[in-house]
């Protein structure tokens, strides 16, 4: 069985990012990004997606977290795309509902080859500590654009911004876990087009 691992480096004048992942991992993670709240959320993806994920980043944090968060989303998307290859034999679709106390979110993903993010989420607070809630969108937009995935994210209820964001990342991890799972009954590419 082919290993589904990837290592991607992205260097720009704003950020230097390195991502290593194993889609068939055990949920191990290691991060050094300079953005503690994002690291807490990336840990949710690894743990609930049961993937091994390592992210090292140096960015222009003296300006703000925007470029670093967005570029980490881009680089993780590139790594997932690389690890999936031609997507032969995967389930392709995944969805999850995740609660956290009063918050409940739904995430649905399709590794369709068509990048699209549809997100219906509002946050009671503009910031969680020093982390801008607007950056959640930037992270997932970067992921979709480079993993070539369609992603629908809905916050169904919630009053605490931290809880809302955490349910999104946990649900994303669980939805991705389902979508990238190998399906023994699926031979070849999971599309009538013959490609994704």
N, C-alpha and C positions, 0 to 999 in steps of 0.2 A: 504494500500500500504506500503510495507516494506521500512523503511528508509535506505538510502544508505550512511551511515556514517562510518568513521573509525578513529581510533587513533592508531598510531604506534610509538614505541620508538626503536631507534637503538643506542646502546652504544658500542663503540670500544675504543681502546687505543688512537685513533686519534680524534674521534668525539663523541659527544653526541647529538643526533637529536630526536626531537619530532614533529610529524606531526599530525594535526587533519584536517579532510576534510569532506565535505558534498557535494556529487555529485548533489544534488537537491537544492543547496543553491541559493544565490542571488548575489554572486560575492564579498562578504565581505572577507577581508584578514587582517592578522596581522603577522608581521615577526620580528624576532630578531635573526639575523644570523651572524652579523659582516661583511657581504659582501653586501654593499649597492647596487651595480649594479645588483647583482642576485636578491635582494629583489624587485627592480624595474621590473625585468623580471617576477618574480613570481606573482607580482600584475597583469601583463598582462594575465597570465594563469587564475587567479581567475576571473578577470573582464570579459574577453572574453569567458571563458569557463563557466561562470555563476556558479561557484562552490565556496563554502566557504572554505578557505584555511588558516591554521595557521601553521607556522613553527618556531620553536625555535631551535637554534643550537649553540653549543660551540665546536670549533674545534681548531686545531693546526695552527692558522692563523699566528703565529710567524714564521712558516716555509713558507707557502704560502696558497692560497685559495683552492688548488686542492682537498684535502681530504674532506673539508667541502662541496664544490659544488657537488662533485661526490656522497657523502653520502646523501645529501639532495635529489638528483635525485633518488637514490636507495629507500629512505624511502617514498618519494611521490609515487613512483611506487608500493611499497608494500601496501600503504594505498589505492590507486586506486584499486588494485587487490582485497584487502579485501572488499572494499565497493561494488564491482561488484559481489562478490560471484560467483555463477556458470554461470553468464552472461545471464541468462534466460530473454528473452523479450527485450534485447537491440538491437539497430540498428547494432552494431558491427563495421561498417565501418564509417569513417568520413574523410572529406577533406575540405581544405580551401585555398583560395588565399588571401593574405593580402598585400596591398601596404602601404608604408610610404614614402611620397615624391618620390624620384627617385628609391627607393628599392621596390622589389616585390618578395615575397616568396610563395611557395606552400608546404603544409604539408598534407600527407595522412597517416591515421592510421587504423590499423586493430587489434582488440583485439582477435587475432588468437590463443593465447596460445603458440605461437612460437616467442621468442624474437629475433628481428633483427632490426638494425638501418642501413639505407642506406642514406647517407648524401652527397649531392653535393653542397658545400658552400665554397666560398673563401672570405677572408676578406682583404681589403686593408691595415688594421693595425693589428699588433700583439696584441695590448692592447687597451682597451677602458678605459681610466683613469688608474686605477691599476688592472683592470680585464683582464685576458688573454683570448682572443677569443678561444683558444684551449679548454677552460673549458666548452664551449657550448656543444661540443661533449661529454665530460665526463658526464655532467648532463643528456643528453638525452640517452646515452648508459646505464647509471645506471637505468633510468626510464624504458627503454625497457626490460632490463634483469629481472626486478622484477615485472613489470606490465604484463609481458608475452605478449608484443605487438610488432607488426611489424610496423615500422615507416619509412616513406620516407620523406626526407626534401630536398627541392631544393631552392636555391636562384636563381631566374631567371634573376635578374639584381640588381645593387646597387653600389654606390660609397662611401657611408658613413657606416663604420662598425657598429656604433650604430644603424642606421636605419636597416641594414641587420639583426642583431641579434634580434632587437625588432619585426621585421616582422615574424621571425621564431617563437618566443614565442607567439605572438598574433595568428598566424595561427595554432599553436599547440593547444592553448586553444579552438579555434573555431572548429577545427577538432575533438578534444576530446569531446566537447559538443555534436556534432552530433553523434559520435560513441557510447557514453554511454546513449543517449536518449532512453527512453522507447518507443517501437514500439507496439502500440495496435494491430496491425495485425500479429505480430510475436508471435506465441505461442511456448514456450519452448526455447531451445538453438538454436541460429541462425547458425546452421551448419548441413550439411547432415550426419556428423559423429555422431551427437547426443551429442557431448561434445566439449569444447574448452579448 
